[in-house]
Amino acid sequence: MYDVSIIGAGVVGSAIARELSKYNLSVSLIEKESDVSTGASKANTGIVHGGYVAKAGTLKGELCIQGNTMYKKLNEELNFGYQNTGGLVLAFDAEDQKTLKKIHQNALAVGQSEDEIEIIYGDQIKEIEPHVSDQVEAAFYCKTIGVTSPYEFTIALAENAVDNGVDLKLESEVINIEKNNDYFEIETVKEKVESRYLVNAAGIYADKIANMLDAADFEIYPMRGEYVVFSKSQSHLVNSVIFQAPNPKTKGVVATTTTHGNFMIGPNAEEIDKKNDVSTNFKDIKYVIDQARRSIPDFDTNRMLRTFAGLRPKSTREDFIIEETEVKGFVQAAGIDSPGLTSAPAIAKKVINILNRTGLELNKKEDFNPNRPAIVVEKDEDFNGEIDHQDPQKNIICRCEDVTEAEILDALSRSIPIKTTDAVKRRTWAKTGECQANFCESRIKKILSRELNIPVEEVENRDEDYVPERLDVYKLKKRLNE
């Protein structure tokens, strides 16, 4: 009998699990895939938004600004990668400038201080972003915006939670839930789990989970966003996160860099029917590229590395749903679309407060360890990339990103089991460089085969069964150059 069980090991579920692991409680974290962070938490822009991005008076507005302030300390403890870059919202005409003033007013209403935000013009903009379009007339500047690695953040949260006593149940899709007097019986494809309290953090499937207890007064519909990632040769084009002033037709395409230094643009927004459709197509990627050129005209599409898509779990209630339901002890953390990544640490705090108010006793552990060492070791300029098979520190597995065998072995030794080459990628950044895994994937498979004691041909690349149709980048470049 667990005190609390959480369904969904994305960034929200993992943040809740870590927060609960600070107390003397028995906690389970239940995930249908073979790794954490395989849904919306792995496929987004990785932006830690300023508080202005959500409307004052909403849960999004309240929790976004709270979550933003928590990232610096969390990164110091968990070493997942976070940079406070600042960000600009660009205005291209008089109508956009009116929008910037509304954004500024909302930022103050939601709690941003005046020294964190301002509207700037001309040389002020160029001083921050020299490569921004000359068509830009003004910009809303927010100093609190940053970037993070969303899947590394999720992995770090879940790993630290497990290290502090949380039971992680992977490959455990929930197929039924019953409420029996004062506890829940959660049936997964593997086992039955009993728990006094239950938290629904199932992302795109949160309505499905809520329906199992007749507690869904909302529906979740997927919004697909497509992105393009470029090589690090393009990263000089942006110093901060660059947005476009939203209008009734679009919220605009973002231009940013990842925490590992890749230039990235996206997303578009398209409501779709299938909850697993993360395919990309030429029409939408072309739209993303054309829109991004409004902000940063001079990026080189010949330096594209890959496209990808993510699904945002929009709810029919149009705000975060964080509340205890009429089913006592059943708490929703649903409809967590943007700015969900930014808000996740604050959402976790709110969920714990709700659980406490509904009867869960919270007694702090004396031995809680908030720290989790990094997997990726920073390489200095003396690192020469020499391959030495006798020394795992020097045995380079991914030449593009200088990922060593030692780092992969470290990832494999952690408390979350790894089965796929993509799981290694999310922890070490292998497979993400210029050659797009042509050199390293076979080498990673050999390591997994050896360490897991399974044949190489049984090592999978993906954690999910569904394989999306994605644009071949070489064909995409050719079409764009025609």
N, C-alpha and C positions, 0 to 999 in steps of 0.2 A: 504494500500500500504506500504509494507516494503521497507526499503532502501536496505537491503541485506537478502537473504535467503540462507541457507546452507542445502544441502541434505546429510544426514549421520551423526549420533551422535556417531561415534567412537572417537578414541583419536584425530585424525586430525580435524574432524568437530567440536568437542567440544573445542579444542584448538583455532580454528579460531573464534568460537562463543565468547569465553572468551576475546580474543584480541579485537574483535569488540565491546564488551560491555564496553570497556574503553572510548568509544566515544559517542557523542550525535547522536545516530543512532537507528532506529527501525530495529530489527534483529529477524528472525525466524530460528529455528533449527529443521529440519524435519527428523523424524526417523520412519522407517516402523515397528519396534518392540515395545514392551510395556515398554522397558527400554533402557537406553543408554548402550554402551559397551557390546553388545551381539554378535558381530562378531569377526573379527581378533583381536580386542583390548582386548578381555578377555582371549584369548587362545594363549599365547606365553610364552617365557622364562622370560619375564620381565627384560631383560638386558638393561641397559643404556650403550651403546657401546662406546668404545674409537673411536676417529676420524679415526684411521687407517683402520677400517673395510670396508670402502668404498673407491673406487679408486679416487685418486686425479684428479681433472678436471671434475668430475661428480657432479650433483646436490646432490646425496647421500653423496659424500665426503664433499661438502660445508656445507650442512645442519646438518649432523650428528655431526660434531665437534662443531658447534654453539649450537645445541640443548643440547648436553652433558653439556655445561657450565651453562645452565639455570636451571637445576634440583634442585640444592641446594636451591636457592631462592624460586622457586616454591613450594618446600616442606615446607619451612618455612611459606609460606603464606597459603597453602592449606591443609597441614597435611594429605597427602595420603600415606606416607611411602617411603623413599628412603635412601639407604645406599651406600656410596662410598667404595667399597670393594677392588678395583683393580682386575686385571685378568691376567691369563697366557695363552699363546698359546703354546702347547707342541710339541716338535719335538722328534720323535722316531728313526730317522736314518739320514744319511747324506743328503738325498734328502729333508727331512723335514727342516733341518737346512738351506739349501739354500732358502727354502720358508720363513723362519723366517727373513732372511736378506732382502728379497724383501718386506716383511711386514714392517720392520723397515724403509726402504727407502720410502715406500709409506706414512707411518705415518708422516715422516718429511715433505714430499711434500704436504700433506693435511693440515699441520699446527700444528701438535703435537710438543711441545717443547722437547728438548733433556733430560731435567730433569724429564719428565713424562714417558719416555720409555727406555728400555734397554734389551739386550739379556743376560740371566743369565744361570748358569750351576750348576750342582751338589748340594753342600750344600746350595747354595743360594736358589735353588728351594725348597729343603726340609725344609728350614727355614720358607718359606711362606706356603708351603703345605706338611706337614709331611706324609700324607697318599697317596701322588701321587705315581704312579708306578715307580719301580726301573728301568724300561726300558726307562724312559725319559732321553734323552741326553742333551737337552737344552730347553729353554723357552723364548719366547718374553713376557716381563713383561710390562704391561700398567697400570699406577697408576690411571687413570681417569675413568676406568670402574666401574660400579655400578649396583645395582639391585633396582627395584621398583615393586610395585603392579600395573600392567597395568590397571586393571579394576577400582581399587580405584582411580588411577590417572585420568582416564577418567571421572568417576563419579564426582570427585572433580572439574575438569574443567567445566563440564556441570552445576553442581549445582551452582558454583560461577557465571557463565554466567547468569543463570536464576535469581539469586539473584540481579544481576546488570541490569536486564531488558529484557533479551532475552526471546522470546516466544518459549518454547519447545513444539513441536507437535509430540506426540508419537502415535503409531499405525496408522501412516499416510503414507502408501506406496504411492510413486509417480507413477501415471499411465500414465501421459501425460504432456508435456510442450510445450507451444506456445510462440513465441516471437511476441509481439504486439507493433510495433513502438519502444517506449522507455522503455518498461517494459516486464517482463515475467509473464505469467499466468501458474501457477503450479497446476495441478489437482492431488489431492490425493484421496484415497478411502473415505475420510471424507469430504473434502471441496476443494475449489479453493483458492489459495494463490497468490496474486499479489506482485511482487517485482521488484525494479529497477535493481538490480544486483543479480546474482545467482552463487553460488559456488558448484561445484560437488565434494563432499567428500564421495562418496557412496561405497568406498572400493571395495569389490569383484564385485559389480554391477555398477561400475563407467562407464564401456563401455555402459551398457544398458541406463543409464541416458544420456550420451553424444549422443547416437544414436537418442534420442527423439528430438534433435536439429540439427541432421545431422552434428555433430561435433566430431565424433569418428574416429580419424586416428590411432587408436590402439585397441587392444583387451586385455581383462583381463582374465587370466586363473589361476585357483586355484592350489596352491601347498600345499598339506597337510603335516603337520608335527605332529608326534605323540610323546607323552611325558609320563613319569611315575613320580608320586609324592610319596615320602616316608614319614614316620613319622619323627618327630623331633629327634628321637633317633639316626638318621643317619647324623644329621647336622654337627657333629664334624668332618666329613670326609673332608669337604672343608671350607676354609676361604675366598676364593675369587671366581671369575668365571673362570672355567677351560675349555678352548677350545682345539681343536686338529688342528694341521697344516693342512690346506685344500690341497687337491690334485685333479686331474682331475675327480676322481670318486666320491668324497664326500667332503663336507665342515666340516665333523666331528661332533660328538655328544658332547653336552655341559653338564658339571656337575656343579651345582650351588645350592645355597639355596634361598628360597623365603624370602621376608622381614619379614615373620612371622615365619621363622626358619625351614621350611621343606626342606629336600634334594630333588632335582629334576634333572632328566636327560632327554635329547632329544634335538632337534627333528631329525627325518629322513626327507627326502624330496621326495615327490611323486606327480607328475603331475596327476591330476584327471579331470574327465569330469563334475561332478555335483558340483554346487556352494554352496551346503549346506551339503556336505558329510563330517561330522566330526566324522565318526566312527573310531574305533580302532580294530586291528586284531593281532593275535598271532605272525604271521611272522614278522611284522614290529616292534612290541614291543620287540620281542626277539632280533631283529637286534639292536635296541636302547640299550638294556641291554648289549649285547655283546660288542658293540663299546664303551660304557661308561666304561666298565671294563678295557679297555686299559689305561684309565687315572686314574681311582680310582678302584683298583681291589677288595676291601674288603667290598663293600656295601652289605647289607643283603636283598635279595629279599623277604624274609618273612615279611619285614617291609614295603612293598608296601601298599599304601592306595588306589590309583586309577590311571587310565590311562585317558588321554584326547587327543583330536586332535584339531588343529587350521588350518585355511586356510590363506595362504599368497597371496595377490592379485598381482601376477606377471603380468607385461605388456609386450607386444611385442616390446615396445621401450626400455626395459631393464634399464630404469632409472626412477626416479620420474618424473611425468608429472605435472608441476606447471606453468601455463601460461594462459593468456587470449586467447580464441579461436577466430576464424574469426567471430563468433557471438558476437558482441560487448556487453560487460557486463557479459559474461559467462566465468567463470574462472574454470579451471580444477585443482584439487588436487588429482590426480589419480595415479594408479600404485605404491601406497605407501606400498611396502613390506619392509623387513628388510634393513636398520635400521630405519624403520618408527616410532617406538615408541620413540626412542632417538631423532629423528629429529622433532617430532611433534611440539614442541614449536617454533622452527625456521621456520618450514613450515608455521605456522600461521602468523608469522611476514612477511614472503615473500608474502603470499597471500594478506595481508592488504596493502602492498606496491604496489602490482599490481593493486588492486582496486583503490587506491589513484591515481595512474598514469592514470587510465582509466576514472577518473572523480569523484570518490566518495570523498566528502569533509570529512575530519577528524578533528573534534573539540573535544578535550578531555573533559570528564566529570569532574566536580569539586568534585562530591560525589561518584566516583567509589571506591568500597571497595574491595581490593585484597584478603582479608582474609576470610578463611573458617575453622571453628573449626573441629577437628577430631571427628569421631563418636566413634571409639574404645578407651576406657579409659585404659591406662596402669595399670596393677594390680601389686602392690608391694608384697613383701614376706609375708605380714600380711594378704593378702586376703585368707580367709580360705575356700571359696567355699560354705559357708553355704547358704542353700535355705530358704529364708524368703518371703512368699507370700505377706506379708504386706508391704514389702520394695522392689520396683523394682530394686534398686541398688544391692540387695543381692539375688534376685530371679534369680537363674542360669537357663538359657534356654539351653545353650550348655555347657555341663560339660567339654568336651575335650578342648575347647578353652576359657573357663571361660567367655562366652558371657552372659551378663545380660539382663533382660527384659528392663531395662532402656536404654541400648544401642540400642536395637531394636526399642523402642518407639522413641528414638532420630532420628534414620534413617527414620522412618515413618513420622516424623514431618517436614522433610526437603522439599525443593522446588520441588524435582522430585518425582512424585507419585510412590509408590511401590505396586505391585499386587501379587508377587510370592515369594515363599521361596528362590528361587535362587537369587532374587534381594536383599533379606535380607543377604544372604550368601556373595554376592559381597561387601557389605558395612560393615559387622561385623565379617566375617570369621567363623560364625556359619556354621555347616554342613561339615566342612573340616577336623575334627579331626579323632582320631583313630576309633571311632565307625561309621564314615561316615553317620551321620544324624539319626542313629537308635534311639537315645535318643531325639534329639532336633526337628526333622522335625514336628512331630505332635504338639509339643508345639508352634512352630513358626506359624503353621497353625491356632491354636486357637487364638493367638494374632492378626493375620491378619483378621481372621473372626470377632473378636470383634471390632477391630479398623475400618475396612472397612464396617462393618455391613452387611456381607454376610454369608451364611451358610458355615460351615467348608468344606463341600464336594465340594464347588465351588472354593476353594482356589487352585490355580495351583502351581506346583513346578517349571516349566520352563516358560521363556518368549517367546520362539520360539515354533511354532507349530511342527517343525520337531524334532523327538526324535532319536538321533543317536544310532546305535548299538555299544556298548562298551563292552570290555572284562570284564567278571566277575573276579575280582581280586583274589577271593578264588580259582577259577578254574585255573587261570593263575599261581598262586603259586604252585598248585598241579602239573601242567604240567612241570613247571621248575624244580621241585624236583624229578620228575620221572627218 
